[in-house]
């Protein structure tokens, strides 16, 4: 992994300003889904797919994207289950939009490989169905329905559900890859 790291003081908003034509929540959701699959060059595949979800032609800062990529990979492979979803902290409307976009990116990325879905157990498939439902939510409707602090806590619980579910899918699918590799090496 490179020596460059994102300082703790860097906020989502500051990072997002570097990418006016790309939603970073959606980009990270896409990346995490791609990392669940198989590839010889995940970073390159991510850059290719980012071209399909961006909404302008401004040049992407690949150095910052590489750092975000390495950070996400390190978090996925951490023994501490410390994957953090790249979402705005506030205002609430932006956090909701980031959550919806993250789910959209994940469902898009996961849908690029039919092999991934076929390899899931029923719990994994149910998780993917939830992600697809979350990605179809309308931000304005969700904002209207969040009337008090307990509703905000429910949103945070959904975010945690998505975060932990993404980790579980990653571990499940990577465990499958490791088992298949071990079996193929025996033959």
Helices and strands as residue ranges (DSSP letters): H 12-17, H 24-36, H 42-53, H 62-76, H 92-111, H 114-118, H 122-135, H 139-145, H 149-186
